[in-house]
Amino acid sequence: MRTEWVTSRQHDTIRTQMHYARQGVITGEMEFVARRENVTPEFIRSEVARGRMIIPANLHHASLAPMAIGVGSTCKINANIGNS
């Protein structure tokens, strides 16, 4: 899914979503997340730049769909119910 986005930035020295957000760049991941969260890409970029939102986007997991975690995004629940 993200292979094209990742390869287009492979020669950049720093490839984090926060770095691009602070440079004013809206990445493909940010656009995807904005559609998923029903907000503008600029809102996603500004929240990531401020450190109030993250987009887990590991370069080695290009098949995963990006999502936003943080202020202004929908709630994500990760529950592990069982015996340990």
PEHUFEN-V359155 format. One record per residue. N is the residue number from 1. OMEGA is omega in whole degrees, -180 to 180 (NA if undefined). Layout:
# PEHUFEN-V359155
n omega
N OMEGA
N OMEGA
This chain:
# PEHUFEN-V359155
n omega
1 -175
2 -174
3 -180
4 179
5 -177
6 -178
7 179
8 -179
9 -172
10 -179
11 176
12 180
13 179
14 -175
15 179
16 177
17 180
18 179
19 180
20 -180
21 -180
22 175
23 -179
24 -178
25 174
26 -177
27 175
28 178
29 179
30 178
31 179
32 -180
33 180
34 177
35 -179
36 -178
37 -180
38 175
39 -180
40 175
41 179
42 177
43 178
44 -180
45 -177
46 179
47 176
48 180
49 180
50 -179
51 -179
52 -180
53 175
54 173
55 177
56 -174
57 180
58 -178
59 -177
60 179
61 -174
62 -179
63 -179
64 177
65 179
66 175
67 178
68 175
69 178
70 -178
71 177
72 178
73 179
74 -177
75 173
76 -178
77 176
78 -177
79 174
80 -177
81 -180
82 180
83 177
84 NA
